[in-house]
Amino acid sequence: MIAFITGLALRRRSVTVLAVILVLVSGIFTYTRLPVELFPEVDFPIVTVSTFYPSSNPVSVAENVTVPLEDAIAGMDGLETIQSISNENLSVIIATFT
């Protein structure tokens, strides 16, 4: 079968050229009709709150920053989960909404 197609392509070059032109034209036609957005509008339901609390240890950050902020965020509508990380000098809270 492959030998037949190869022989046809070598004997009838005009058929090969027409097939290539047909593929190119159909590709260009399809490309121009294809709706593609480079930057589609996407809304991720995630909010990150980062707070810097200088000269403090993780326990102090958790007690003075993370817990009060979590309590304030917990009352928001549509809240699904709250995750928090308290490190030295830094508190990070990740809130996921529905």
C-alpha positions in Angstrom: 0.0 0.0 0.0 2.8 2.4 0.9 4.7 1.5 -2.2 1.6 2.4 -4.3 1.2 5.8 -2.6 4.9 6.5 -3.0 4.8 5.6 -6.7 1.7 7.7 -7.2 3.4 10.7 -5.5 6.5 10.3 -7.7 4.6 9.8 -11.0 1.9 12.4 -10.5 3.6 15.3 -8.8 0.6 17.6 -9.6 -1.6 15.4 -7.4 0.9 15.7 -4.5 1.1 19.5 -4.9 -2.7 19.8 -5.0 -3.0 17.6 -1.9 -0.5 19.8 0.0 -2.2 23.0 -1.1 -5.6 21.5 0.0 -4.2 20.7 3.4 -2.7 24.2 3.8 -5.8 26.0 2.7 -8.1 23.9 5.0 -5.7 24.6 7.9 -5.7 28.3 7.3 -9.4 28.3 6.9 -9.9 26.4 10.2 -7.3 28.6 12.0 -9.1 31.8 11.1 -12.4 30.4 12.3 -11.1 29.0 15.6 -12.1 31.2 18.6 -9.0 31.4 20.8 -8.3 33.9 23.5 -4.8 34.5 24.7 -5.9 35.7 28.1 -9.3 34.2 28.9 -11.0 35.7 32.0 -10.6 33.3 34.8 -11.6 33.9 38.4 -9.9 31.7 41.0 -11.9 31.6 44.2 -8.7 31.8 46.4 -7.5 34.8 48.5 -4.1 34.8 50.1 -3.4 37.2 53.1 0.3 37.6 53.9 1.2 39.6 57.0 4.7 40.5 58.2 5.2 40.8 61.9 8.8 41.7 62.6 10.9 40.4 65.5 8.6 37.6 66.5 8.6 33.8 66.9 6.0 31.5 65.2 3.9 31.2 68.4 3.6 34.9 68.8 2.7 35.3 65.1 0.0 32.6 65.5 -1.5 34.2 68.6 -1.3 37.9 67.7 -1.8 37.8 63.9 -3.0 34.5 62.5 -5.9 33.7 64.9 -7.5 37.2 64.8 -7.3 37.3 61.0 -8.7 33.8 60.7 -11.6 34.8 63.0 -12.3 37.9 60.8 -12.2 35.9 57.6 -14.3 33.1 59.0 -17.4 35.3 58.9 -17.3 35.9 55.1 -20.0 34.5 52.9 -19.1 31.6 50.6 -16.0 30.6 52.5 -15.1 26.9 52.0 -11.8 26.4 53.7 -9.1 28.4 55.6 -5.5 27.3 55.8 -2.8 29.1 57.7 0.9 29.0 58.2 2.7 30.9 61.0 6.5 31.2 60.6 9.0 33.5 62.2 8.0 37.1 61.3 5.3 35.9 58.8 1.7 34.8 58.7 0.1 33.4 55.6 -3.6 32.6 55.4 -5.2 31.0 52.3 -9.0 31.2 52.0 -10.9 29.2 49.4 -14.4 30.3 48.4 -17.1 28.5 46.6 
